[in-house]
Amino acid sequence: MAGRTAWFPGHMAKGTKELTALMEKLDAAVEVRDARAPDLTASPLASQLGEMKPLWLVLTKSDLADPATTRKWLDHFRSQGRLAWALDARAGRFDQVRKAVSAAAPAYRELRLAVFGIPNVGKSAFLNGLVGRRAAAVGGVPGVTKAVNWYKGAGCLVVDSPGILDPKADPLTQKALCWVGCSKPDVIGGWETVATDLLLFLRRGGLWNVIEKKWGVKQSEDPAFDLETVGRRLGCLAPGGSVNWELAGRRLVDAFASGSIGKFSLEAPDSPASSILEGLE
Ligand SMILES: Nc1nc2c(ncn2[C@@H]2O[C@H](COP(=O)(O)OP(=O)(O)OP(=O)(O)O)[C@@H](O)[C@H]2O)c(=O)[nH]1
């Protein structure tokens, strides 16, 4: 894949350092990924942390993903021996996760868990759902760093961490992360370029039906006209009647990221998005 981006804000570097130091004092960690793209939204820290403690996996935004594909992902991860669940973190049923918490808790104290993942995957929504929306942050835990916030839930103490994005992620992966709201188009060339690649991805991945279903727009004969066709359909016009590309791109990508386009999955265990992304170069 093409060259590397340099976007790695300081707080993410700090978060990585804090989290690895903290892992020593924890019993397990929950990695949060987006159910629409579980490979793309994997945390760059997962393998490092997984060597230290058991890693549980939560696929959030399952309400926005294709249910059959999500079931395949769960089978896939469980076949690797991982505890894995898929849920709508804002409204989800947490019974299964809570059951795992009580099963894993030591007899003499609460289970200590970290929640981590790349930006905007739903870490806070998951944490709030697990410990209860009104849970207040509790202070330092004896013998454990005071530099982070702990939240007390039934049988567990949970610590949040800042979203950490792979500093080495290539530009195409970063674009794909914009499609699900986990990265920002302004660091990767703007809305037009992110949206153009999204349409190309849908075309190549046989996923154009989501666009047709939502807005009644058919694929153009030439992919170069796809964004123009969509932009016109959405009424994103500049004075004089030409398409306002940035606006069209923003409306399209926002519709994807927020789920207003309908349920879709960008990848399945047997067809990872990375294979289509490589074809976009
Ligand atoms: N539809 C849907 N939206 C969700 C779900 N989980 C989170 N969201 C939304 O996704 C957005 C990001 O959620 P957060 O919980 O703030 O994500 P985060 O990972 O804590 O974000 P950072 O702290 O910025 O890294 C918010 O608009 C949430 O309402 C989910 O399961 N389903």
The ligand as an SDF file (V2000), in Angstrom:
LIG
                    3D

 32 34  0  0  0  0  0  0  0  0999 V2000
  -25.9110    3.2880   16.2490 N   0  0  0  0  0  0  0  0  0  0  0  0
  -24.9630    3.1640   17.1860 C   0  0  0  0  0  0  0  0  0  0  0  0
  -24.2220    4.2380   17.5200 N   0  0  0  0  0  0  0  0  0  0  0  0
  -23.2730    4.0840   18.4690 C   0  0  0  0  0  0  0  0  0  0  0  0
  -23.0250    2.8510   19.0990 C   0  0  0  0  0  0  0  0  0  0  0  0
  -22.0000    3.0160   19.9780 N   0  0  0  0  0  0  0  0  0  0  0  0
  -21.6400    4.3000   19.8940 C   0  0  0  0  0  0  0  0  0  0  0  0
  -22.4010    4.9560   18.9870 N   0  0  0  0  0  0  0  0  0  0  0  0
  -22.2670    6.3560   18.5580 C   0  0  0  0  0  0  0  0  0  0  0  0
  -20.9610    6.5050   18.0030 O   0  0  0  0  0  0  0  0  0  0  0  0
  -20.4060    7.7550   18.3690 C   0  0  0  0  0  0  0  0  0  0  0  0
  -19.0840    7.5320   19.1140 C   0  0  0  0  0  0  0  0  0  0  0  0
  -19.3560    6.8570   20.3250 O   0  0  0  0  0  0  0  0  0  0  0  0
  -18.4120    7.0040   21.6170 P   0  0  0  0  0  0  0  0  0  0  0  0
  -18.9110    6.0630   22.6480 O   0  0  0  0  0  0  0  0  0  0  0  0
  -18.2720    8.4370   21.9860 O   0  0  0  0  0  0  0  0  0  0  0  0
  -17.0380    6.4990   20.9950 O   0  0  0  0  0  0  0  0  0  0  0  0
  -15.5880    6.5100   21.6830 P   0  0  0  0  0  0  0  0  0  0  0  0
  -14.8870    5.3180   21.1400 O   0  0  0  0  0  0  0  0  0  0  0  0
  -15.7230    6.6140   23.1580 O   0  0  0  0  0  0  0  0  0  0  0  0
  -14.9850    7.8590   21.0730 O   0  0  0  0  0  0  0  0  0  0  0  0
  -13.5680    8.5840   21.4650 P   0  0  0  0  0  0  0  0  0  0  0  0
  -13.5660    8.7740   22.9360 O   0  0  0  0  0  0  0  0  0  0  0  0
  -13.6530    9.8780   20.6900 O   0  0  0  0  0  0  0  0  0  0  0  0
  -12.4760    7.7270   20.9580 O   0  0  0  0  0  0  0  0  0  0  0  0
  -21.4770    8.4560   19.2150 C   0  0  0  0  0  0  0  0  0  0  0  0
  -22.2160    9.2910   18.3570 O   0  0  0  0  0  0  0  0  0  0  0  0
  -22.3230    7.3060   19.7340 C   0  0  0  0  0  0  0  0  0  0  0  0
  -23.6610    7.6970   20.0060 O   0  0  0  0  0  0  0  0  0  0  0  0
  -23.8170    1.7170   18.7170 C   0  0  0  0  0  0  0  0  0  0  0  0
  -23.6500    0.5790   19.1740 O   0  0  0  0  0  0  0  0  0  0  0  0
  -24.7720    1.9390   17.7610 N   0  0  0  0  0  0  0  0  0  0  0  0
  1  2  1  0
  2  3  2  0
  2 32  1  0
  3  4  1  0
  4  5  2  0
  4  8  1  0
  5  6  1  0
  5 30  1  0
  6  7  2  0
  7  8  1  0
  8  9  1  0
  9 10  1  0
  9 28  1  0
 10 11  1  0
 11 12  1  0
 11 26  1  0
 12 13  1  0
 13 14  1  0
 14 15  2  0
 14 16  1  0
 14 17  1  0
 17 18  1  0
 18 19  2  0
 18 20  1  0
 18 21  1  0
 21 22  1  0
 22 23  2  0
 22 24  1  0
 22 25  1  0
 26 27  1  0
 26 28  1  0
 28 29  1  0
 30 31  2  0
 30 32  1  0
M  END
$$$$
